[in-house]
């Protein structure tokens, strides 16, 4: 085992041919013998390079539709042999095994195949066997062997070789070995996760998670916490695959809040009208529909102007110049939308610290997905809350039935409540939130806090009555006692949407009737902790 190991022979077998010809030429210029397989060998020869087939090295042809080609002692012996071990050297000489100093492998595109919606058998055929086996062998023997699994490391490898006179240092090989093991680990995680879903295993015995580094963050929630952002390769529109057009690098809290904002606004189909959601510390402080995007933003802002300062703004339609002009009147951290026109970008360009993100579309709120939360010693894994209630699924439980306008506002409030931290209370009037109470230990406290914030905004706007007068109210879980419902009635709410299911539902319904409220049960709750 040496500190600097020269590279004299390289085995190259890649699925992704990006940069392959340039790498092959660079290695050949540095006197490296090239071994290769199948399509990689063909591509290298087409680039005018001399390549030795692995089949020639092993004495066995590729067989079984390419399933068997590198699983051979002359390949794995060349990768695993310890160069400083006399017994290993003797075995190599006895069996005519030549050392392999560099392995360049990237794997069959399994993740991409699954993402394309391919059938079961096609996905199975895109599970790489020989590639991971060689990668693990080379990474294990990183004292002597260099392993490269990512195209972005090609130039790094060549620079290292030039700086060391044609080889690599131990520290360099260690770093690449870690990258290699992480790649095979992520690959196996993708395969096992897909297969669990394909065979209907909701809770497999072992579950693996993997991600690719997207960004090393300045810090986490607080400056003393180190942090990084990893992506899972999903094509779901959102903060992970949005394009940032301007502004400072996103922080940990920016990413978390932007995700919350975009997931919330995605509940509202852009075909049904423009909608804006403003988020602060992962909770909505204003959500509204409007005839235009500008109107939607203005109505959302008027729910709680104080909290909106320094918030995250999410839109369900492409940002236009008129709306951008209005947004720039306050300080916002991030704006995310499914597109932005030239006028909007030009207006935002004057606000260099404002981050503008655009996505390829809206996220599907009903799409199957999972959420993962770490706890001490383990992980909690659950289905993403894609619960949806339509007007025909509501049960009217009071003497008074809701009007069509109340019903529309109820469903609007219900969608918002799903994205508010429990205990969640959301007042809505005419397609706009007018009071939001979040994260309280008591539901009645959430009810009163939301009403108080509504009164504060009415005072700021010079209105004679709180915004909650004539509103509807949504509760993410049942009212355990009538007190929370009565607090909402005192705030001016005229109709209530809640899951029902309390032991005291009869008392709550009676209280609603006595207060002249219309109330419907959803039969579904939306806890969000």
C-alpha positions as CSV (number, residue, x, y, z in Angstrom):
1,X,0.0,0.0,0.0
2,X,1.7,3.2,-1.1
3,X,1.0,6.9,-0.7
4,X,1.2,7.7,-4.4
5,X,0.0,5.0,-6.8
6,X,0.8,5.3,-10.5
7,X,-2.0,4.6,-13.0
8,X,-0.9,2.3,-15.8
9,X,-4.1,0.4,-16.6
10,X,-7.7,1.5,-16.5
11,X,-10.9,-0.4,-16.9
12,X,-13.8,1.8,-18.2
13,X,-17.4,0.6,-18.4
14,X,-20.0,3.3,-18.4
15,X,-23.7,3.6,-19.1
16,X,-23.5,7.4,-19.3
17,X,-21.1,8.2,-22.1
18,X,-20.8,11.9,-21.3
19,X,-17.2,13.0,-21.5
20,X,-16.0,9.4,-22.2
21,X,-14.1,10.2,-25.4
22,X,-12.3,13.1,-23.8
23,X,-11.4,11.1,-20.7
24,X,-10.2,8.2,-22.9
25,X,-8.0,10.5,-24.9
26,X,-6.5,12.2,-21.8
27,X,-5.7,8.8,-20.2
28,X,-4.1,7.5,-23.4
29,X,-2.0,10.6,-23.7
30,X,-0.7,9.9,-20.2
31,X,0.3,6.4,-21.2
32,X,-2.6,4.5,-19.6
33,X,-3.7,1.2,-21.1
34,X,-7.4,1.1,-21.7
35,X,-9.7,-1.9,-21.0
36,X,-13.4,-1.7,-21.7
37,X,-16.6,-3.5,-22.4
38,X,-19.4,-3.4,-24.9
39,X,-20.7,0.1,-25.8
40,X,-17.9,1.8,-23.9
41,X,-15.3,0.0,-25.9
42,X,-17.1,0.9,-29.2
43,X,-17.3,4.6,-28.2
44,X,-13.6,4.7,-27.3
45,X,-12.6,3.1,-30.6
46,X,-14.9,5.5,-32.5
47,X,-12.8,8.2,-30.9
48,X,-9.7,6.7,-32.4
49,X,-8.4,5.1,-29.3
50,X,-6.8,1.7,-28.8
51,X,-8.8,-0.4,-26.4
52,X,-8.5,-4.0,-25.1
53,X,-11.8,-5.8,-24.6
54,X,-12.5,-7.3,-21.2
55,X,-13.5,-10.5,-23.0
56,X,-10.0,-10.7,-24.4
57,X,-8.6,-10.2,-20.9
58,X,-10.8,-12.9,-19.3
59,X,-10.9,-15.3,-22.1
60,X,-14.7,-15.4,-21.9
61,X,-17.1,-13.6,-24.2
62,X,-19.9,-11.4,-22.9
63,X,-23.0,-13.6,-22.5
64,X,-26.6,-13.8,-21.4
65,X,-27.5,-10.5,-23.1
66,X,-24.5,-8.8,-21.4
67,X,-25.5,-9.9,-17.9
68,X,-22.2,-11.7,-17.5
69,X,-19.0,-9.9,-18.7
70,X,-17.0,-8.5,-15.8
71,X,-17.8,-11.1,-13.1
72,X,-14.5,-12.9,-13.4
73,X,-11.3,-13.5,-11.3
74,X,-9.1,-11.7,-13.8
75,X,-11.2,-8.5,-13.3
76,X,-11.9,-8.7,-9.6
77,X,-8.4,-10.1,-8.9
78,X,-6.9,-7.2,-10.7
79,X,-9.0,-4.8,-8.6
80,X,-8.7,-6.5,-5.2
81,X,-5.1,-7.6,-5.1
82,X,-3.0,-5.9,-2.5
83,X,0.1,-4.7,-4.3
84,X,2.3,-4.9,-1.2
85,X,1.2,-8.5,-0.3
86,X,3.6,-11.2,-1.5
87,X,0.9,-13.9,-1.5
88,X,-1.5,-11.7,-3.6
89,X,1.3,-10.9,-6.0
90,X,2.2,-14.6,-6.3
91,X,-1.5,-15.5,-7.0
92,X,-1.6,-12.8,-9.7
93,X,1.5,-14.3,-11.4
94,X,0.2,-17.9,-11.1
95,X,-3.1,-17.0,-12.7
96,X,-1.9,-14.4,-15.1
97,X,-4.0,-11.6,-13.5
98,X,-2.9,-8.1,-14.4
99,X,-3.4,-5.3,-11.9
100,X,-6.1,-2.7,-12.7
101,X,-5.1,0.7,-11.2
102,X,-8.1,2.8,-12.2
103,X,-11.8,1.8,-12.5
104,X,-14.2,4.2,-14.2
105,X,-17.8,2.9,-13.9
106,X,-21.2,4.5,-13.9
107,X,-24.3,2.3,-13.5
108,X,-27.2,1.2,-15.6
109,X,-29.8,4.0,-15.4
110,X,-32.2,2.3,-13.0
111,X,-33.5,5.5,-11.4
112,X,-34.2,7.1,-14.7
113,X,-35.9,3.9,-16.0
114,X,-38.3,3.9,-12.9
115,X,-39.0,7.6,-13.3
116,X,-40.0,7.0,-17.0
117,X,-42.8,4.7,-15.9
118,X,-41.3,1.6,-17.4
119,X,-42.8,-1.8,-16.7
120,X,-41.6,-4.2,-14.0
121,X,-39.4,-6.4,-16.4
122,X,-37.7,-3.3,-17.9
123,X,-36.9,-2.0,-14.5
124,X,-35.4,-5.4,-13.5
125,X,-33.2,-5.5,-16.6
126,X,-31.8,-2.0,-15.7
127,X,-30.5,-3.2,-12.3
128,X,-26.7,-3.2,-12.7
129,X,-24.9,-6.2,-11.1
130,X,-21.3,-6.1,-12.5
131,X,-20.9,-2.4,-12.0
132,X,-21.7,-2.3,-8.3
133,X,-19.5,-5.4,-7.7
134,X,-16.5,-3.8,-9.4
135,X,-17.1,-0.4,-7.7
136,X,-17.2,-2.0,-4.3
137,X,-14.1,-4.1,-5.0
138,X,-12.1,-1.1,-6.2
139,X,-13.3,1.1,-3.3
140,X,-12.4,-1.6,-0.8
141,X,-8.9,-1.7,-2.2
142,X,-8.5,2.1,-2.4
143,X,-5.0,1.8,-0.9
144,X,-3.9,0.8,-4.4
145,X,-6.9,1.4,-6.8
146,X,-8.6,4.6,-7.9
147,X,-12.3,4.4,-8.5
148,X,-14.4,7.1,-10.3
149,X,-18.2,6.8,-10.5
150,X,-19.3,10.3,-11.4
151,X,-18.6,12.2,-14.7
152,X,-17.9,15.4,-12.7
153,X,-14.8,13.7,-11.2
154,X,-13.1,13.1,-14.6
155,X,-11.4,16.5,-14.6
156,X,-10.5,16.2,-11.0
157,X,-8.8,12.8,-11.7
158,X,-6.8,14.2,-14.6
159,X,-5.7,17.2,-12.5
160,X,-4.6,14.8,-9.7
161,X,-2.6,12.7,-12.1
162,X,-0.8,15.8,-13.5
163,X,0.0,17.1,-10.1
164,X,1.4,13.7,-8.9
165,X,3.2,12.7,-12.1
166,X,0.7,10.2,-13.4
167,X,-0.9,8.7,-10.3
168,X,-3.1,9.5,-7.3
169,X,-2.5,10.0,-3.6
170,X,-4.0,8.0,-0.8
171,X,-6.2,10.9,0.4
172,X,-7.6,11.4,-3.1
173,X,-8.4,7.7,-3.4
174,X,-10.1,7.6,0.0
175,X,-12.3,10.5,-1.0
176,X,-13.3,8.8,-4.3
177,X,-13.9,5.5,-2.4
178,X,-16.4,7.2,-0.1
179,X,-18.1,8.7,-3.1
180,X,-18.2,5.2,-4.7
181,X,-19.7,3.5,-1.7
182,X,-22.3,6.3,-1.4
183,X,-23.2,5.7,-5.0
184,X,-23.7,2.0,-4.7
185,X,-25.6,2.6,-1.4
186,X,-27.9,5.1,-3.1
187,X,-28.4,2.7,-6.1
188,X,-29.3,-0.2,-3.8
189,X,-31.7,2.1,-1.9
190,X,-33.4,3.1,-5.1
191,X,-33.8,-0.6,-6.1
192,X,-35.1,-1.7,-2.7
193,X,-37.5,1.2,-2.4
194,X,-38.9,0.6,-5.9
195,X,-39.3,-3.1,-5.3
196,X,-41.1,-2.6,-2.0
197,X,-43.6,-0.6,-3.9
198,X,-43.8,-2.9,-6.8
199,X,-44.6,-6.0,-4.7
200,X,-46.8,-4.1,-2.3
201,X,-44.7,-4.0,0.9
202,X,-45.9,-0.9,2.8
203,X,-43.5,-1.4,5.7
204,X,-40.4,-3.4,4.5
205,X,-38.1,-4.9,7.1
206,X,-35.4,-2.6,6.1
207,X,-35.7,0.8,4.4
208,X,-32.9,2.8,2.9
209,X,-32.9,6.5,2.0
210,X,-30.5,8.3,-0.3
211,X,-29.9,11.7,-1.8
212,X,-27.5,13.6,-3.9
213,X,-25.8,16.7,-2.6
214,X,-27.4,19.8,-4.2
215,X,-25.9,22.5,-1.9
216,X,-23.7,22.8,1.1
217,X,-25.6,25.4,3.2
218,X,-24.0,28.3,5.2
219,X,-25.6,26.8,8.3
220,X,-28.8,25.1,9.4
221,X,-31.8,26.6,11.3
222,X,-29.2,28.5,13.5
223,X,-25.6,29.6,12.8
224,X,-24.1,27.0,15.1
225,X,-25.7,24.1,13.1
226,X,-23.9,22.7,10.0
227,X,-26.3,21.8,7.2
228,X,-26.6,20.6,3.6
229,X,-29.4,20.1,1.1
230,X,-29.8,16.8,-0.7
231,X,-32.2,15.9,-3.5
232,X,-33.8,12.5,-4.2
233,X,-34.1,12.8,-8.0
234,X,-37.8,13.2,-8.0
235,X,-39.4,15.1,-10.9
236,X,-42.1,16.6,-8.6
237,X,-42.1,20.4,-9.2
238,X,-40.9,22.3,-6.2
239,X,-37.9,23.9,-4.5
240,X,-35.6,20.9,-5.1
241,X,-35.7,21.3,-8.9
242,X,-36.6,24.9,-9.3
243,X,-34.4,27.3,-11.2
244,X,-33.1,30.3,-9.2
245,X,-32.9,33.4,-11.4
246,X,-31.4,35.8,-8.9
247,X,-30.7,36.6,-5.3
248,X,-28.5,35.2,-2.6
249,X,-28.0,31.5,-2.1
250,X,-31.0,29.8,-0.4
251,X,-30.6,29.1,3.3
252,X,-31.8,26.1,5.3
253,X,-34.9,28.0,6.5
254,X,-35.5,29.5,3.0
255,X,-35.6,26.0,1.5
256,X,-37.9,24.7,4.3
257,X,-40.3,27.6,4.0
258,X,-40.3,27.7,0.2
259,X,-41.2,24.0,0.1
260,X,-44.1,24.7,2.6
261,X,-45.3,27.6,0.5
262,X,-45.2,25.9,-2.8
263,X,-46.9,22.7,-1.5
264,X,-49.7,24.8,-0.1
265,X,-50.4,26.9,-3.2
266,X,-50.3,23.7,-5.3
267,X,-53.5,22.7,-3.6
268,X,-55.2,25.3,-5.8
269,X,-55.6,24.4,-9.4
270,X,-54.4,27.4,-11.6
271,X,-57.3,26.7,-14.0
272,X,-59.7,27.7,-11.2
273,X,-58.0,31.0,-10.8
274,X,-54.9,32.8,-9.5
275,X,-53.9,31.9,-5.9
276,X,-51.1,33.3,-3.7
277,X,-49.8,31.8,-0.4
278,X,-47.5,33.7,1.9
279,X,-45.5,31.6,4.4
280,X,-43.6,32.6,7.5
281,X,-41.7,30.1,9.6
282,X,-43.4,27.2,7.8
283,X,-46.9,28.5,8.6
284,X,-49.2,30.4,6.2
285,X,-49.9,34.0,7.2
286,X,-52.1,34.7,4.2
287,X,-53.7,32.7,1.3
288,X,-56.1,34.1,-1.2
289,X,-57.7,33.7,-4.7
290,X,-58.1,36.7,-7.0
291,X,-59.3,37.6,-10.4
292,X,-55.7,38.4,-11.2
293,X,-52.4,37.3,-9.6
294,X,-51.9,40.8,-8.3
295,X,-55.3,40.7,-6.6
296,X,-54.6,37.3,-5.1
297,X,-51.3,38.5,-3.7
298,X,-52.9,41.7,-2.3
299,X,-55.7,39.8,-0.6
300,X,-53.2,37.3,0.9
301,X,-51.0,40.1,2.2
302,X,-54.0,41.8,3.8
303,X,-54.6,38.8,6.1
304,X,-51.5,39.5,8.2
305,X,-49.2,42.2,6.8
306,X,-47.0,42.2,9.9
307,X,-46.1,38.5,9.5
308,X,-45.8,38.7,5.8
309,X,-42.7,40.9,6.2
310,X,-39.7,38.8,5.2
311,X,-41.9,35.9,4.2
312,X,-42.0,33.4,1.3
313,X,-44.5,34.1,-1.5
314,X,-45.7,31.2,-3.7
315,X,-48.0,31.7,-6.7
316,X,-49.9,29.1,-8.8
317,X,-49.6,31.0,-12.0
318,X,-46.5,32.5,-13.8
319,X,-45.4,35.8,-12.2
320,X,-46.3,38.9,-14.3
321,X,-44.8,42.4,-14.1
322,X,-47.8,44.0,-12.4
323,X,-47.7,41.4,-9.5
324,X,-43.9,41.7,-9.3
325,X,-44.2,45.5,-8.9
326,X,-46.7,45.0,-6.0
327,X,-44.5,42.4,-4.3
328,X,-41.4,44.7,-4.3
329,X,-43.3,47.2,-2.1
330,X,-42.4,45.0,0.9
331,X,-39.4,42.9,1.9
332,X,-39.8,39.2,0.8
333,X,-37.1,36.5,1.0
334,X,-38.2,34.3,-1.8
335,X,-40.8,34.2,-4.6
336,X,-41.6,30.9,-6.3
337,X,-43.9,30.5,-9.2
338,X,-44.4,28.2,-12.3
339,X,-42.7,30.7,-14.5
340,X,-42.1,34.5,-14.7
341,X,-42.3,36.9,-17.7
342,X,-39.6,39.3,-18.8
343,X,-41.3,42.3,-17.1
344,X,-41.4,40.5,-13.8
345,X,-37.7,39.5,-14.0
346,X,-36.7,43.0,-15.0
347,X,-38.6,44.5,-11.9
348,X,-37.1,41.9,-9.6
349,X,-33.6,42.6,-11.0
350,X,-33.5,45.8,-9.0
351,X,-34.0,43.8,-5.8
352,X,-30.7,41.8,-5.8
353,X,-31.3,40.1,-2.5
354,X,-34.8,38.8,-3.5
355,X,-34.6,35.2,-4.6
356,X,-36.8,34.4,-7.6
357,X,-37.4,30.7,-8.3
358,X,-39.4,29.2,-11.2
359,X,-40.7,25.6,-11.6
360,X,-41.8,23.5,-14.5
361,X,-45.4,23.5,-13.2
362,X,-47.4,22.9,-10.0
363,X,-47.0,19.9,-7.7
364,X,-49.8,17.3,-7.7
365,X,-51.3,17.5,-4.2
366,X,-52.9,14.0,-4.7
367,X,-49.7,12.3,-5.9
368,X,-48.4,9.4,-3.7
369,X,-45.3,10.3,-1.8
370,X,-43.7,9.7,1.6
371,X,-42.5,11.9,4.4
372,X,-39.5,11.0,6.6
373,X,-38.8,12.4,10.0
374,X,-35.8,11.5,12.2
375,X,-36.3,10.8,15.9
376,X,-33.8,9.7,18.4
377,X,-32.6,6.2,17.3
378,X,-34.8,5.9,14.2
379,X,-37.1,7.4,11.6
380,X,-40.8,7.9,11.2
381,X,-42.0,7.2,7.7
382,X,-45.5,7.9,6.5
383,X,-47.6,8.6,3.4
384,X,-47.7,12.3,2.5
385,X,-51.0,13.8,3.5
386,X,-52.7,13.8,0.1
387,X,-56.2,13.7,1.7
388,X,-58.8,15.5,-0.3
389,X,-62.4,16.3,0.4
390,X,-65.0,17.3,-2.2
391,X,-68.4,19.0,-1.6
392,X,-70.2,15.7,-1.9
393,X,-68.2,14.1,0.9
394,X,-69.2,16.6,3.5
395,X,-71.9,15.8,6.1
396,X,-74.1,18.7,7.3
397,X,-74.8,18.2,11.0
398,X,-76.6,21.4,12.0
399,X,-80.1,22.7,11.5
400,X,-78.8,25.4,9.2
401,X,-77.1,24.2,6.0
402,X,-74.2,26.2,4.5
403,X,-74.8,28.5,1.5
404,X,-72.9,27.9,-1.8
405,X,-70.5,30.7,-0.9
406,X,-70.0,29.3,2.6
407,X,-69.4,25.9,1.1
408,X,-66.7,27.2,-1.3
409,X,-65.0,29.1,1.5
410,X,-65.1,26.0,3.8
411,X,-63.3,23.9,1.2
412,X,-60.8,26.7,0.7
413,X,-60.2,27.0,4.4
414,X,-59.9,23.2,4.7
415,X,-57.1,23.1,2.1
416,X,-55.2,25.8,3.9
417,X,-55.7,24.2,7.3
418,X,-54.0,21.1,6.0
419,X,-50.8,23.1,5.8
420,X,-51.0,24.9,9.2
421,X,-49.3,23.5,12.2
422,X,-51.6,21.9,14.7
423,X,-53.7,23.0,16.5
424,X,-54.8,24.8,13.3
425,X,-57.7,27.3,12.9
426,X,-58.3,29.1,9.7
427,X,-60.9,31.8,9.0
428,X,-61.8,32.5,5.4
429,X,-64.1,35.0,3.7
430,X,-64.7,35.3,0.0
431,X,-61.8,33.1,-1.0
432,X,-59.2,34.7,1.3
433,X,-57.9,33.8,4.7
434,X,-58.8,36.5,7.3
435,X,-57.3,34.9,10.4
436,X,-54.9,32.0,11.0
437,X,-54.1,30.4,14.4
438,X,-51.2,27.9,14.3
439,X,-49.3,25.6,16.6
440,X,-51.0,26.2,19.9
441,X,-51.4,23.5,22.6
442,X,-55.1,24.5,22.9
443,X,-57.5,24.7,20.0
444,X,-59.4,27.4,21.7
445,X,-56.2,29.4,22.0
446,X,-55.6,29.0,18.2
447,X,-59.2,30.2,17.6
448,X,-58.7,33.3,19.7
449,X,-55.2,34.1,18.4
450,X,-56.5,34.0,14.8
451,X,-59.4,36.3,15.7
452,X,-57.1,38.7,17.5
453,X,-54.8,38.9,14.5
454,X,-57.9,39.6,12.4
455,X,-58.9,42.4,14.6
456,X,-55.4,43.9,14.4
457,X,-55.5,43.8,10.6
458,X,-59.0,45.4,10.6
459,X,-57.6,48.2,12.8
460,X,-54.6,48.7,10.5
461,X,-56.9,48.8,7.4
462,X,-59.3,51.2,9.1
463,X,-62.2,48.8,9.0
464,X,-65.1,49.1,11.5
465,X,-65.3,45.3,12.1
466,X,-62.8,42.4,12.3
467,X,-62.2,40.6,9.1
468,X,-63.6,37.4,10.6
469,X,-67.1,38.9,10.7
470,X,-69.2,36.8,8.2
471,X,-66.4,34.3,7.7
472,X,-66.2,30.5,7.8
473,X,-63.8,28.7,10.0
474,X,-61.9,25.4,9.5
475,X,-60.4,23.3,12.3
476,X,-57.8,20.6,11.3
477,X,-59.2,18.3,14.0
478,X,-62.4,18.0,16.0
479,X,-63.5,20.5,18.6
480,X,-63.2,18.4,21.8
481,X,-65.5,20.9,23.6
482,X,-67.9,23.6,22.5
483,X,-65.6,26.4,23.8
484,X,-63.4,26.6,20.6
485,X,-66.4,26.7,18.4
486,X,-68.1,29.4,20.5
487,X,-64.9,31.5,20.4
488,X,-65.1,31.3,16.6
489,X,-68.7,32.4,16.7
490,X,-67.8,35.3,19.0
491,X,-65.2,36.3,16.3
492,X,-68.0,36.5,13.7
493,X,-67.8,33.1,12.0
494,X,-71.0,31.9,10.5
495,X,-70.1,28.4,9.4
496,X,-67.7,25.7,10.5
497,X,-65.9,22.8,8.8
498,X,-64.2,20.2,11.0
499,X,-63.6,16.5,11.0
500,X,-66.0,15.5,13.8
501,X,-65.4,12.4,15.8
502,X,-65.3,13.8,19.3
503,X,-67.0,12.1,22.2
504,X,-68.8,15.4,22.7
505,X,-69.9,15.9,19.1
506,X,-73.5,16.2,20.2
507,X,-72.6,19.0,22.6
508,X,-70.7,20.8,19.9
509,X,-73.5,20.4,17.3
510,X,-76.0,21.7,19.9
511,X,-73.8,24.7,20.6
512,X,-73.5,25.4,16.9
513,X,-77.3,25.3,16.5
514,X,-77.8,27.6,19.4
515,X,-75.2,30.1,17.9
516,X,-77.0,29.9,14.5
517,X,-74.0,28.4,12.8
518,X,-73.9,26.0,9.8
519,X,-71.5,23.1,10.4
520,X,-70.2,20.3,8.3
521,X,-68.1,17.2,9.2
522,X,-65.4,15.9,6.8
523,X,-64.6,12.6,8.6
524,X,-60.9,13.4,7.9
525,X,-58.4,15.3,10.0
526,X,-55.2,17.1,8.9
527,X,-52.8,17.0,11.9
528,X,-49.5,18.7,10.9
529,X,-46.8,18.6,13.6
